[in-house]
Amino acid sequence: MPRERPTLEAVARRAGVSRATVSRVVNGSPTVAEPIQRAVRQAVAELGYVPNLAARSLVTQRTDSIALILPESASRVFSDDQFFPGIVHGVSQELEEADKQLVLLMAGSAAGHDRVERYATARHVDGVLFASMHGADPLPGMLARMGIPVVCSGRPFGRSTVPYVDVDHIGGVSRAVRHLLDSGRTRIATIAGPQDMVAGVDRLAGYREALADSGRRSIVAVGDFTRESGAVAMRQLLADDPALDAVFVASDLMAHGALRTLREAGRRVPDDVAVIGFDDIELARYTDPPLTTVRQPILEIGRRMARQLLRLAAGEQIEQAVVLPTELVLRDSA
Amino acid sequence: MPRERPTLEAVARRAGVSRATVSRVVNGSPTVAEPIQRAVRQAVAELGYVPNLAARSLVTQRTDSIALILPESASRVFSDDQFFPGIVHGVSQELEEADKQLVLLMAGSAAGHDRVERYATARHVDGVLFASMHGADPLPGMLARMGIPVVCSGRPFGRSTVPYVDVDHIGGVSRAVRHLLDSGRTRIATIAGPQDMVAGVDRLAGYREALADSGRRSIVAVGDFTRESGAVAMRQLLADDPALDAVFVASDLMAHGALRTLREAGRRVPDDVAVIGFDDIELARYTDPPLTTVRQPILEIGRRMARQLLRLAAGEQIEQAVVLPTELVLRDSA
């Protein structure tokens, strides 16, 4: 970086505008006419001018940045799941409209978790979004008590009062299980998600409730939302009950793994075994056969989280919970 | 946020340590013993102390943040492709080790592109990574000329001299096409990627070169790296040459779409038509049949980009190009 910095005055002289105009342009004000903005940016580029934004941040006490914390182990976050990328996408769309920067922090390791805590409490950001948590993470509540705006995806475990955006897991799963019962299936198994996540717990609860209503017994294996765990869990279910005729799988990715196991075991889908997933990611339209699944609006979860946080950061009162609807999408697998 | 800020002295008194120790802890120095770190953080939390990091940034002239620019239209970046998530994952792993923050910027729209330019030239970040570009984007070169450390994924179009990390597209595709020829295929088509991206251009060049060596004629359809475009392109190829017996597809996701089209058209894979993809994302192990594909080390691309940028930001000389190897992974589709 250059040691001797050109001044704001030099840029103003070069561009033939006032210092105030230069300041407005480099601070990103939209009120300056486009040709003048271009002239100023040209002068900034030619002189290598570096605006003193750290000083500005001292004055305004705003960073115009929002942190999104992905607390999964980094290797899982972007494995092949569409949930986290979808959340990132939704959040970034909304922040782009609000002209805020998205700072992505991984809190998978203990060290990472620690770093997130330092970064957020140091007020490098105007607010913090948490995308899906394992167990009862104390960090969101701690940040919120320090006055930092916080919004979570998914109802937090325990007694946290941090605002969140979630979907109607139980309603969606109930519709899926009822669809299987209505089409005459009698031995309906499930591949549940991780039981230290609300999405895993609630989808299993939905399955158990709907089955209990029908008087059928539950047949459960637990995966971790990855394809491989779905394949393994399906093998276990077939060993536990070779006569099972349907399976509700708590994510599309696990359902993809389960479909491979069923194919390898010579079971036809849906003739021998009906399969229903959860998520409705793009993959669901390309499996063989195309997957019947419970749709959750992943992109919209991200957008709503960002909107809630921006409202909170602006000092507005917001809802403690926003719960978005789910729907059963019928294709060929059930 | 609290109006009256507790002082560093107050935190030091509460924690029973020196001001210098408090300062080291809030600035994230790893040299402070864990129990003392805990005591300081406890005091910070109890008092709601806010370290004056903006002031620190004024002194050090470093932001400890790196921007990753995703210049695709936002809706494509996270659609279902594993390339961009893989890059984000690799970059974040490497930056986590270096204790740097990852700032994610979308430059899909013209406004977004503009915002990225403002943000980077305002030195909110220590350096900028560009993940895959369409056409000859002038932004990386412009930032580099202003003295901002820049590294791109993929060889830039045109005469840019910005450092980049890429893979051996042409070598990988040549091995794929030779494998098809060696196994007796005679009518080998391709589904190419977008021709305004180097990955699209180079993979098509690799196909044409390998076929030209064999004296066979090329049969080409162009997709945009999405599943749907692969399905559409495969229909077009079958119409153009119903007797084709193999297809090299420039991405696994397009190959997944092509497999669905072949299934719908009653063609068996690999008996009637052999299929080879490119990427080796997890999906490739779960398609029916499992996909033979050219593996590129996506995670490693992200890690190397980050490492090159950190070296550049530290004032080191770095290689103009790092080109990582690709390999043919044999499964059942070819």
Contacts between the chains, C-beta under 8 A, distances in Angstrom:
chain1	res1	chain2	res2	distance
A	1	B	61	6.8
A	1	B	123	7.8
A	1	B	147	6.1
A	2	B	147	6.5
A	26	B	118	7.4
A	26	B	122	6.3
A	28	B	115	7.5
A	28	B	118	5.4
A	41	B	117	7.6
A	41	B	121	7.8
A	44	B	121	6.4
A	45	B	121	7.2
A	45	B	142	6.9
A	45	B	145	8.0
A	45	B	146	6.2
A	48	B	146	5.8
A	48	B	147	6.4
A	50	B	122	7.6
A	50	B	123	5.2
A	51	B	122	5.1
A	51	B	123	7.5
A	52	B	58	7.6
A	53	B	122	5.1
A	53	B	123	6.9
A	53	B	124	6.2
A	54	B	54	5.2
A	54	B	55	7.7
A	54	B	57	4.2
A	54	B	58	4.6
A	55	B	54	7.7
A	55	B	58	6.2
A	57	B	54	4.3
A	57	B	57	7.8
A	58	B	52	7.8
A	58	B	54	4.5
A	58	B	55	6.3
A	58	B	58	7.5
A	61	B	1	6.8
A	65	B	103	7.5
A	74	B	89	6.2
A	74	B	92	6.3
A	74	B	93	6.0
A	74	B	96	7.4
A	75	B	89	7.6
A	77	B	89	6.9
A	78	B	82	7.6
A	78	B	85	3.8
A	78	B	86	6.3
A	78	B	88	6.3
A	78	B	89	4.1
A	79	B	282	6.6
A	80	B	82	6.0
A	80	B	281	6.5
A	80	B	282	4.2
A	80	B	283	6.4
A	82	B	78	7.7
A	82	B	80	6.0
A	84	B	85	7.9
A	85	B	78	3.8
A	85	B	84	7.9
A	85	B	85	5.1
A	86	B	78	6.4
A	88	B	78	6.2
A	88	B	104	7.3
A	89	B	74	6.2
A	89	B	75	7.6
A	89	B	77	6.9
A	89	B	78	4.1
A	92	B	74	6.3
A	92	B	104	6.8
A	92	B	106	5.2
A	93	B	74	6.0
A	96	B	74	7.4
A	96	B	106	6.0
A	96	B	109	7.6
A	96	B	111	7.9
A	96	B	112	6.0
A	96	B	115	7.7
A	99	B	115	6.9
A	101	B	103	5.9
A	101	B	105	6.9
A	101	B	119	6.7
A	101	B	124	7.5
A	102	B	103	7.2
A	102	B	104	5.1
A	102	B	105	7.5
A	103	B	65	7.5
A	103	B	101	5.9
A	103	B	102	7.2
A	103	B	103	5.2
A	103	B	104	7.4
A	104	B	88	7.3
A	104	B	92	6.8
A	104	B	102	5.0
A	104	B	103	7.4
A	104	B	104	4.8
A	105	B	101	6.9
A	105	B	102	7.4
A	106	B	92	5.2
A	106	B	96	6.0
A	109	B	96	7.7
A	111	B	96	7.9
A	112	B	96	6.0
A	115	B	28	7.2
A	115	B	96	7.7
A	115	B	99	6.9
A	117	B	41	7.6
A	118	B	26	7.2
A	118	B	28	5.5
A	119	B	101	6.7
A	121	B	44	6.6
A	121	B	45	7.5
A	121	B	50	7.5
A	121	B	51	8.0
A	122	B	26	6.8
A	122	B	50	7.3
A	122	B	51	5.2
A	122	B	53	4.8
A	123	B	1	7.5
A	123	B	50	5.4
A	123	B	53	7.1
A	124	B	53	6.3
A	124	B	101	7.6
A	142	B	45	6.5
A	146	B	45	6.6
A	146	B	48	5.6
A	147	B	1	5.8
A	147	B	2	6.4
A	147	B	48	6.8
A	227	B	282	6.5
A	227	B	286	5.8
A	256	B	286	5.5
A	257	B	286	6.9
A	260	B	286	5.7
A	260	B	288	7.7
A	263	B	288	6.7
A	281	B	80	6.5
A	282	B	79	6.6
A	282	B	80	4.2
A	282	B	227	6.5
A	283	B	80	6.4
A	283	B	283	7.7
A	286	B	227	5.8
A	286	B	256	5.5
A	286	B	257	6.9
A	286	B	260	5.7
A	288	B	260	7.7
A	288	B	263	6.6
A	288	B	288	5.2
